Structure formats: C-alpha cells, structure tokens
C-alpha cells in the first residue's frame, strides 16, 4: 500500500468524523452564533469525504481490473458497504435541501453513514494491504520461465544453487549472459531474458506453485 493510499483513507475517516461532529452541533442548536460556520465546515467536509469515497471505489475497481482474478472477501465487503452508503447519502442531501420536516431523521442517517464510512475505511485498509493477486498472464510467464530454466540450465550444471541465490535482475542478466555465451545455439536472447525474469522472481518472492 502506498503512502498516498494511506493518506487518502485516513483523510476520508477524518472528514467523515468532522462532518458527523458538525452535524450533531447543528442538530442540537441551529441558532448558535457559529451555525453558519458549522454549516460551511459540514458541507466542505462532507463534499471532500464523498470525493475520497469515490476515489477509494475507483482504486479498488482499477485493482480488480488489473488483476483479472476474483476479488478478496475484504474488497467485496467494501463494494457492498459502498453500494449501501450511496442511497443514504442521497437521502440525507434531499432531506436537508427539500424536506426540513424530516430533519429529525438526520441523526439516524448520519450515524449509519459514519458507521459505514469507518467500516469502508477499515476494510479498504485491509484490502489494499493484501498481496497483489497474480494475474493469469503473469502466472503463465512464470511457468514458461521455470520450464526454460529447468530444460536449458540443467545442461551445464545442477539447478539447486540458482534457486537459493538472491540477485538483482541486472546481476542475473550477467550470469545468464555468461552461460548463454558457452553455447549460443542452446539459449536464444529471448529465452535468456525470460530465464532472468524467472530467477529474479524466485529470488524476490520464492517459487510459486
């Protein structure tokens, strides 16, 4: 999870609290001398919270599209909570703007929105910390690299040692290039690069099934 994502989630939670806190003050005493200021703060905090709420949804949807795999339960729960939160937001705005006689309902709606907002915050925090699922394309490339490594590199030496050594991609490129030069007809340049990517993955993450 990037620092920007964490900052966005924390800001979302903070803005939800500010919007709720100012709403309580306005409902408790709308005649206070600070009512106009509180109303302005409430609207700004609410608008920013909605914008971040939308951004969280976009990030999660983009992640789902990029991975091409089934969503984790945490991400699915965020999406469910978000779909429930939207009609509540619309209802609250409509009541405030069009139906002042229903404003006694705002406390309940605002409290539910705060609970949903914090649940989205917690679930999104967990979901974005989960390891990035491996896409079908990445898994196929990994499998191909593993097969090339096993068939090509075993010609000259045993395979155990490379699987236990950690190197950068450039260091593996030098190693594979050295092996490649021993028999140019045995490993093509494309195959060598695929083997490099496989070895770099093994060194960074450990072999996947």
C-alpha positions as CSV (number, residue, x, y, z in Angstrom):
1,X,0.0,0.0,0.0
2,X,1.4,3.4,-1.0
3,X,1.7,6.4,1.4
4,X,-0.8,8.2,-0.9
5,X,-3.4,5.5,-0.4
6,X,-2.9,5.5,3.4
7,X,-3.2,9.3,3.5
8,X,-6.4,9.1,1.4
9,X,-8.0,6.6,3.7
10,X,-7.0,8.5,6.9
11,X,-8.3,11.7,5.4
12,X,-11.6,10.0,4.5
13,X,-12.1,8.8,8.0
14,X,-11.2,12.2,9.5
15,X,-13.5,14.1,7.2
16,X,-16.4,11.7,8.0
17,X,-15.8,12.4,11.7
18,X,-15.8,16.2,11.1
19,X,-19.0,16.1,9.0
20,X,-20.7,14.0,11.7
21,X,-19.5,16.2,14.6
22,X,-20.6,19.4,13.0
23,X,-24.0,17.8,12.1
24,X,-24.6,16.9,15.8
25,X,-23.9,20.6,16.8
26,X,-26.2,21.9,14.1
27,X,-29.0,19.5,15.1
28,X,-28.5,20.3,18.8
29,X,-28.7,24.1,18.4
30,X,-29.1,25.6,14.9
31,X,-29.5,29.0,16.4
32,X,-25.9,29.2,17.8
33,X,-23.7,32.1,16.6
34,X,-21.4,29.6,15.0
35,X,-24.2,27.9,13.0
36,X,-23.2,29.5,9.7
37,X,-19.5,28.5,10.2
38,X,-20.5,25.0,11.3
39,X,-22.8,24.6,8.3
40,X,-20.0,25.6,6.0
41,X,-17.5,23.3,7.6
42,X,-20.0,20.4,7.5
43,X,-20.7,20.9,3.8
44,X,-17.0,21.1,2.9
45,X,-16.0,18.1,5.0
46,X,-19.0,16.1,3.5
47,X,-18.1,17.1,-0.1
48,X,-14.5,16.1,0.4
49,X,-15.4,12.8,2.1
50,X,-17.7,12.0,-0.8
51,X,-14.9,12.7,-3.3
52,X,-12.5,10.5,-1.4
53,X,-15.2,7.8,-1.1
54,X,-15.5,7.9,-4.9
55,X,-11.7,7.7,-5.3
56,X,-11.5,4.7,-3.0
57,X,-14.0,2.9,-5.2
58,X,-12.1,3.8,-8.4
59,X,-8.8,2.5,-6.9
60,X,-10.4,-0.8,-5.9
61,X,-12.2,-1.2,-9.3
62,X,-8.9,-0.5,-11.1
63,X,-7.1,-3.1,-9.0
64,X,-9.8,-5.6,-9.8
65,X,-9.5,-4.9,-13.5
66,X,-5.7,-5.2,-13.5
67,X,-5.5,-8.5,-11.6
68,X,-8.1,-10.3,-13.7
69,X,-8.9,-12.5,-10.7
70,X,-11.7,-13.0,-8.2
71,X,-11.9,-10.3,-5.6
72,X,-10.9,-11.0,-2.0
73,X,-13.7,-11.0,0.6
74,X,-12.4,-7.7,2.0
75,X,-12.8,-6.0,-1.3
76,X,-16.2,-7.4,-1.9
77,X,-17.3,-6.2,1.5
78,X,-16.1,-2.7,0.7
79,X,-18.1,-2.7,-2.5
80,X,-21.2,-3.9,-0.7
81,X,-20.9,-1.2,2.0
82,X,-20.3,1.4,-0.7
83,X,-23.4,0.5,-2.6
84,X,-25.4,0.7,0.6
85,X,-23.8,4.1,1.5
86,X,-24.8,5.8,-1.7
87,X,-28.6,5.9,-1.3
88,X,-28.1,7.1,2.3
89,X,-26.0,10.0,1.1
90,X,-28.6,10.9,-1.5
91,X,-31.4,10.7,1.1
92,X,-29.6,12.9,3.6
93,X,-28.9,15.6,0.9
94,X,-32.5,15.5,-0.3
95,X,-33.9,15.8,3.3
96,X,-31.6,18.8,4.1
97,X,-32.5,20.6,0.8
98,X,-36.2,19.7,0.3
99,X,-37.8,18.3,3.4
100,X,-36.9,20.2,6.6
101,X,-39.8,18.5,8.4
102,X,-37.8,15.2,8.2
103,X,-34.7,16.6,9.7
104,X,-35.3,14.6,12.9
105,X,-34.2,11.6,10.7
106,X,-30.8,13.1,10.0
107,X,-29.2,11.9,13.3
108,X,-30.0,8.3,12.4
109,X,-28.9,8.6,8.8
110,X,-25.7,10.5,9.8
111,X,-24.8,7.9,12.4
112,X,-25.3,5.0,9.9
113,X,-23.2,6.9,7.3
114,X,-20.4,7.3,9.9
115,X,-20.5,3.6,10.8
116,X,-20.5,2.6,7.1
117,X,-17.7,5.1,6.4
118,X,-15.5,3.7,9.1
119,X,-16.3,0.2,8.0
120,X,-15.2,1.1,4.5
121,X,-12.0,2.7,5.9
122,X,-11.2,-0.5,7.9
123,X,-12.0,-2.9,5.1
124,X,-10.2,-0.8,2.4
125,X,-7.1,-0.6,4.7
126,X,-7.1,-4.4,4.9
127,X,-7.9,-5.0,1.3
128,X,-5.1,-2.7,0.0
129,X,-2.6,-4.3,2.3
130,X,-3.3,-7.8,0.8
131,X,-0.6,-9.2,-1.6
132,X,-1.4,-8.3,-5.2
133,X,-3.0,-11.4,-6.7
134,X,-1.1,-13.0,-9.6
135,X,-2.8,-12.5,-12.9
136,X,-3.2,-15.3,-15.4
137,X,-0.7,-13.7,-17.8
138,X,2.0,-13.4,-15.0
139,X,1.4,-16.9,-13.9
140,X,1.8,-18.2,-17.5
141,X,5.0,-16.2,-17.9
142,X,6.4,-17.5,-14.6
143,X,5.6,-21.1,-15.7
144,X,7.2,-20.7,-19.1
145,X,10.4,-19.2,-17.4
146,X,10.5,-22.1,-15.0
147,X,10.3,-24.6,-17.8
148,X,13.0,-22.9,-19.8
149,X,15.3,-22.7,-16.7
150,X,14.8,-26.4,-16.0
151,X,15.4,-27.5,-19.6
152,X,18.2,-25.1,-20.6
153,X,20.3,-24.5,-17.5
154,X,20.4,-28.2,-16.5
155,X,22.6,-28.9,-19.5
156,X,25.7,-27.5,-17.8
157,X,25.0,-27.6,-14.0
158,X,22.7,-28.7,-11.3
159,X,19.7,-26.4,-10.7
160,X,19.7,-26.3,-6.9
161,X,22.2,-23.4,-6.4
162,X,20.5,-20.7,-8.6
163,X,17.2,-21.4,-6.8
164,X,18.8,-20.4,-3.4
165,X,20.8,-17.3,-4.6
166,X,19.3,-13.8,-4.5
167,X,20.4,-11.3,-7.1
168,X,19.1,-8.3,-8.8
169,X,17.7,-8.5,-12.4
170,X,20.9,-7.0,-13.8
171,X,23.1,-9.4,-11.8
172,X,21.1,-12.4,-13.1
173,X,21.3,-10.9,-16.6
174,X,25.1,-11.0,-16.4
175,X,25.1,-14.6,-15.0
176,X,22.7,-15.9,-17.7
177,X,24.6,-14.0,-20.4
178,X,27.8,-15.8,-19.3
179,X,26.1,-19.1,-19.5
180,X,24.5,-18.2,-22.9
181,X,27.9,-17.4,-24.4
182,X,29.0,-21.0,-23.7
183,X,26.6,-22.3,-26.3
184,X,24.8,-19.6,-28.4
185,X,22.6,-22.1,-30.1
186,X,21.2,-23.5,-26.9
187,X,19.6,-20.4,-25.4
188,X,18.3,-17.6,-27.5
189,X,18.3,-14.0,-26.4
190,X,14.6,-14.0,-25.8
191,X,14.8,-17.2,-23.8
192,X,17.7,-15.8,-21.7
193,X,15.6,-12.8,-20.8
194,X,12.7,-15.0,-19.8
195,X,15.0,-17.0,-17.6
196,X,16.3,-13.8,-16.0
197,X,12.8,-12.7,-15.1
198,X,12.1,-16.2,-13.6
199,X,15.2,-16.1,-11.5
200,X,14.6,-12.6,-10.3
201,X,11.1,-13.6,-9.2
202,X,12.4,-16.6,-7.4
203,X,15.0,-14.5,-5.6
204,X,12.5,-11.9,-4.6
205,X,9.4,-14.0,-3.7
206,X,10.2,-17.6,-3.6
207,X,8.9,-20.2,-6.0
208,X,5.1,-20.2,-6.6
209,X,3.1,-23.4,-7.3
